[in-house]
Amino acid sequence: MLSKQNIPNLLTFARVAAVPAALLIATAMPGQRAAMFWIFLAAAITDFFDGYLARKWNATSATGALLDPVADKLLVAVALLYLLEYTMAPIGAVGIILCRELYIAGLREFLAKRQIDLPVSRGGKWKTALQLGAITLMLAAVSGYALPYVTISGLRFDAWNVGVILLWLSALLALSSAFSYTRQSIRSLRA
């Protein structure tokens, strides 16, 4: 029976299921850019709602706590690699984001063995939000969706350009939050 308590986990499971679908498109059907866009957009929306509803309904679970960040990181990685392979995505921003994710995953594992928790920071949440927005805009642009744009001082700010700017901002936040997590970890290890 479906209850409020199960809805956040169902949304997380939907994101987990989106990972192989996105990977299939990225590897076997790269021309299906619209499908990649819609999968990623749906995943980004469910990412917001599963966390929001879990907190609102006090429906947090160990399963959700495990699968939520894993699904997010896998979807972001697949989408970034897809954009890197088939578009002119900025390799520097993509590299920073992917390296940061691997570093933080390793750091969390190291700390977990010492029974030290590393909670998600506000900077980490902003980084994720910017990443999801950036990737969604970039995928919309390469999928051919006509989105409004603005020209300021001769510079065109369309979905692609705004997405690239947001991706670089999220890369900077990724670096900043990595330093913050490192400092926090060192303090916890000394305590």
N, C-alpha and C positions, 0 to 999 in steps of 0.2 A: 504494500500500500504506500502511495506517495504522500509524504507529509512535508511540512515546511522544513523540518530538520534535514531531509534528504536532498532538497533542491540545490544547495550550494555544492554538495558532492557530485550531483548529476551534471552540473555545469562544468565542474573540473574534469569529470570523465569525458565530457564532450570535447574539451580542449585536448585531452590526452589522445582521443580518437582522431583529432584533426592533424596530429603530428604525422602519422603515416600517410594520410591523404596529401598533405603539403609536400612531404618527401617524394611521394609518387609523382606528383606534378613536376617538382623540381628536377627529378632525374629522368623520368620517362616521357613527360608531356610538357616540356618547358614553354611551348607556345600557348598553353592554356593560362595566360596571364590573368584573365578575368576570374577564373576559378581560384587561382592562388589569392587574388585580392579578396574575394568573398569569404574564403576559408579564414584568412587572417583577420578580416574585419569581424567576423562572427566570434573568433577566438578572443580578440581584444575586448569585445563587448562582454563576453562571458567572464573574462578575467576581472572586470570591474564588478559585475553583479555577484559573482560567487563570494568574493570577499566582503562586499557590502552586506549581502543577505546573511552570511555566516555571522557577522558581528551583530547585525540588527536583531536576528532571531536567536542569538546565542547558540548557534548550530555549528560551532567549530568541531573539527574531528582530527584525529591523528592521520587518517587517510588523506583528508584535504590538505593538512599541513605538509604532508610529504609530497603529494602529487601536484599541488598548485604551482610551486616554484619550478618543479621539474618540467611540467608542461609548458610554462612560460618560456623558460630558457631554451627548450628544444624548438619551439615554434619560432622564436626570435632567431635562433641560429640558422634554422632551415631557410627562413625568409631572407635573412641577410646574405647567406651564401647564394641563394637564388638571385638576389639583386646584384650581387658581385659578379656572378657568372654571366648573366644575360643583360646587364645594363652597365651604366657608367657610375655605379655606386662608389662612393669614396672609400678606397681600401684602407686608408688610415683610420677612419672612424669605425669601420667594421672590425678591423684588427684590434683596436683598443677595446671595443665592447666585448668581443669574443674572448680575448685574453683576460679581461677583468672577470668575466663569468667563470672561467676555468680557475682563476686564482682564488676567487671567493669560495667556490665549491670546495677546493682543496683546503682552504683555511677553515671552513666550517667543519669539514671532516676531521682535520687535525684537532680542533678544539673540542669536538664531540667526544673524541677518545679520552679527553681530559675532563669530560663532563662540564664543559663551559659552553654556555649558550651564546650565540651571536645573533641577536634579534635584528630584524630588518629596520634600517634607519629611514628617516624622512627623505634623505638624499637618494637612497636606493629606490624608494617608491616614486620619487620624481623622475629618476632615471628611467624606470620601467615605463612610466606614463609617456615620457618624451619619445622613447624608443618605439612604443606601440603606435603613437601618432605619426612619427616619422615614417615608419615602414608602411603604415596604411596609406599615407599620402603618396609615397613613392610607388607603391603597387597600383594605386588608382591611376597615377599618371602613366605608367607603362601599359596599363590595361586599356588606355584610350578613353577613359571617362573624361568628359569635358567638364572640368571644374572651373569656377571663376578664378580670375587672377587680377593682380593689381600691378601697375607700373609706377615705380617711385624713382624719380631722378633718372629715368631711362633704364632702370633695372626692372626686369620682369619677375615678379614673385608669383609663380604658378605652383601647382601641387608638388611637382618634382623639386623645384628650388627650395620651397618652404620645408619639404621633407628632408632635404639634404642639410639645411640649416639646423633643423631639429635633431637630426642624427648626430651632427657634430656637437651640439649642446648636450645630448645624452652621453656622448663619448667623454666630454669634459666632466660631467657629473659622475660617470663611471669611474674615472680616475680619482676624483675627489672622494667618492664614497669608498673606494678601495683603500685610500690612505686613512680615512676615518675608521674603517673596520680594522685596519692593521694596528692603528694606535689603541683602539679599544681592546683588541686582542692582547697586545703587549701588556696593557694595564691589568687585564684579567689574569694573565699568566703570572704576573708579579705578585698578585694579591694572595 
